[in-house]
Amino acid sequence: MDKRSSDLNLHQRMELIVKDMVEKDIALKDALREFEKIFFEQAARKHDGNKTKMAQALGIHRNTLHNRAKILKIRKRY
């Protein structure tokens, strides 16, 4: 049963990514960090870097957003 990525639901697409990461022995800590970084970057694009809107969309406090971005070393205008 060969499906195109666009035909898969979110869970199925994530399973494919996680399977690839596990096969490459990527540590959970590194995988979570990368996921969070990409998640923040996508939210920044969607909300044109507006931190308040980003924090609301992500369900976190604006200060938490700032602190996590600093820890993740997101230097771009997020």
LOKOL-342193 format. One record per residue (C-alpha): residue in three letters; chain; residue number from 1; x, y, z. Coordinates in Angstrom, 3 decimals, padded with zeros to 6 digits. Example, Ala and Ser with C-alpha at 12.3 -4.5 7.8 and 13.67 -1.06 7.14 Angstrom:
BEGIN
@residu->ALA; chaine->A; num->1; X->012.300; Y->-004.500; Z->007.800;
@residu->SER; chaine->A; num->2; X->013.670; Y->-001.060; Z->007.140;
***
This chain:
BEGIN
@residu->MET; chaine->A; num->1; X->000.000; Y->000.000; Z->000.000;
@residu->ASP; chaine->A; num->2; X->002.064; Y->002.871; Z->-001.300;
@residu->LYS; chaine->A; num->3; X->000.576; Y->006.292; Z->-000.479;
@residu->ARG; chaine->A; num->4; X->001.894; Y->009.695; Z->-001.379;
@residu->SER; chaine->A; num->5; X->002.807; Y->011.923; Z->001.551;
@residu->SER; chaine->A; num->6; X->-000.033; Y->014.312; Z->000.753;
@residu->ASP; chaine->A; num->7; X->-002.512; Y->011.424; Z->001.103;
@residu->LEU; chaine->A; num->8; X->-001.349; Y->010.605; Z->004.637;
@residu->ASN; chaine->A; num->9; X->-002.761; Y->012.155; Z->007.790;
@residu->LEU; chaine->A; num->10; X->-000.541; Y->014.037; Z->010.238;
@residu->HIS; chaine->A; num->11; X->000.060; Y->011.014; Z->012.448;
@residu->GLN; chaine->A; num->12; X->001.101; Y->008.848; Z->009.505;
@residu->ARG; chaine->A; num->13; X->003.485; Y->011.498; Z->008.148;
@residu->MET; chaine->A; num->14; X->005.056; Y->011.934; Z->011.568;
@residu->GLU; chaine->A; num->15; X->005.451; Y->008.172; Z->011.897;
@residu->LEU; chaine->A; num->16; X->007.493; Y->008.128; Z->008.693;
@residu->ILE; chaine->A; num->17; X->009.738; Y->010.929; Z->009.957;
@residu->VAL; chaine->A; num->18; X->010.174; Y->009.321; Z->013.372;
@residu->LYS; chaine->A; num->19; X->010.943; Y->005.948; Z->011.788;
@residu->ASP; chaine->A; num->20; X->013.692; Y->007.576; Z->009.724;
@residu->MET; chaine->A; num->21; X->015.104; Y->009.319; Z->012.810;
@residu->VAL; chaine->A; num->22; X->015.093; Y->006.101; Z->014.853;
@residu->GLU; chaine->A; num->23; X->016.840; Y->004.231; Z->012.036;
@residu->LYS; chaine->A; num->24; X->019.537; Y->006.930; Z->012.059;
@residu->ASP; chaine->A; num->25; X->019.901; Y->006.639; Z->015.867;
@residu->ILE; chaine->A; num->26; X->018.967; Y->010.274; Z->016.491;
@residu->ALA; chaine->A; num->27; X->018.605; Y->010.860; Z->020.230;
@residu->LEU; chaine->A; num->28; X->015.181; Y->011.828; Z->021.554;
@residu->LYS; chaine->A; num->29; X->016.591; Y->015.037; Z->023.012;
@residu->ASP; chaine->A; num->30; X->017.961; Y->016.083; Z->019.631;
@residu->ALA; chaine->A; num->31; X->014.746; Y->015.119; Z->017.820;
@residu->LEU; chaine->A; num->32; X->012.590; Y->017.113; Z->020.238;
@residu->ARG; chaine->A; num->33; X->014.875; Y->020.126; Z->019.988;
@residu->GLU; chaine->A; num->34; X->014.761; Y->020.064; Z->016.188;
@residu->PHE; chaine->A; num->35; X->010.986; Y->019.629; Z->016.157;
@residu->GLU; chaine->A; num->36; X->010.506; Y->022.550; Z->018.548;
@residu->LYS; chaine->A; num->37; X->012.857; Y->024.763; Z->016.552;
@residu->ILE; chaine->A; num->38; X->011.064; Y->024.069; Z->013.275;
@residu->PHE; chaine->A; num->39; X->007.677; Y->024.491; Z->014.978;
@residu->PHE; chaine->A; num->40; X->008.695; Y->027.930; Z->016.264;
@residu->GLU; chaine->A; num->41; X->010.131; Y->028.972; Z->012.903;
@residu->GLN; chaine->A; num->42; X->006.918; Y->027.998; Z->011.101;
@residu->ALA; chaine->A; num->43; X->004.806; Y->029.881; Z->013.639;
@residu->ALA; chaine->A; num->44; X->007.055; Y->032.912; Z->013.149;
@residu->ARG; chaine->A; num->45; X->006.477; Y->032.817; Z->009.403;
@residu->LYS; chaine->A; num->46; X->002.730; Y->032.459; Z->009.813;
@residu->HIS; chaine->A; num->47; X->002.487; Y->035.374; Z->012.253;
@residu->ASP; chaine->A; num->48; X->005.159; Y->037.573; Z->010.617;
@residu->GLY; chaine->A; num->49; X->007.338; Y->037.413; Z->013.726;
@residu->ASN; chaine->A; num->50; X->004.616; Y->038.805; Z->016.030;
@residu->LYS; chaine->A; num->51; X->005.618; Y->037.225; Z->019.349;
@residu->THR; chaine->A; num->52; X->002.268; Y->037.790; Z->021.032;
@residu->LYS; chaine->A; num->53; X->000.341; Y->036.080; Z->018.230;
@residu->MET; chaine->A; num->54; X->002.911; Y->033.292; Z->018.079;
@residu->ALA; chaine->A; num->55; X->002.672; Y->032.633; Z->021.812;
@residu->GLN; chaine->A; num->56; X->-001.121; Y->032.567; Z->021.658;
@residu->ALA; chaine->A; num->57; X->-001.103; Y->030.168; Z->018.704;
@residu->LEU; chaine->A; num->58; X->001.434; Y->027.905; Z->020.434;
@residu->GLY; chaine->A; num->59; X->-000.464; Y->028.009; Z->023.731;
@residu->ILE; chaine->A; num->60; X->002.459; Y->029.384; Z->025.732;
@residu->HIS; chaine->A; num->61; X->003.269; Y->032.633; Z->027.496;
@residu->ARG; chaine->A; num->62; X->005.172; Y->035.259; Z->025.510;
@residu->ASN; chaine->A; num->63; X->008.079; Y->035.104; Z->027.985;
@residu->THR; chaine->A; num->64; X->008.242; Y->031.328; Z->027.565;
@residu->LEU; chaine->A; num->65; X->008.405; Y->031.823; Z->023.810;
@residu->HIS; chaine->A; num->66; X->011.285; Y->034.262; Z->024.200;
@residu->ASN; chaine->A; num->67; X->013.165; Y->031.959; Z->026.605;
@residu->ARG; chaine->A; num->68; X->012.684; Y->028.820; Z->024.474;
@residu->ALA; chaine->A; num->69; X->013.800; Y->030.669; Z->021.331;
@residu->LYS; chaine->A; num->70; X->016.918; Y->031.774; Z->023.178;
@residu->ILE; chaine->A; num->71; X->017.654; Y->028.230; Z->024.358;
@residu->LEU; chaine->A; num->72; X->017.045; Y->026.865; Z->020.845;
@residu->LYS; chaine->A; num->73; X->019.344; Y->029.561; Z->019.467;
@residu->ILE; chaine->A; num->74; X->016.759; Y->030.923; Z->017.052;
@residu->ARG; chaine->A; num->75; X->018.448; Y->034.134; Z->016.047;
@residu->LYS; chaine->A; num->76; X->016.259; Y->035.180; Z->013.141;
@residu->ARG; chaine->A; num->77; X->013.455; Y->037.619; Z->013.521;
@residu->TYR; chaine->A; num->78; X->010.950; Y->035.292; Z->015.074;
***
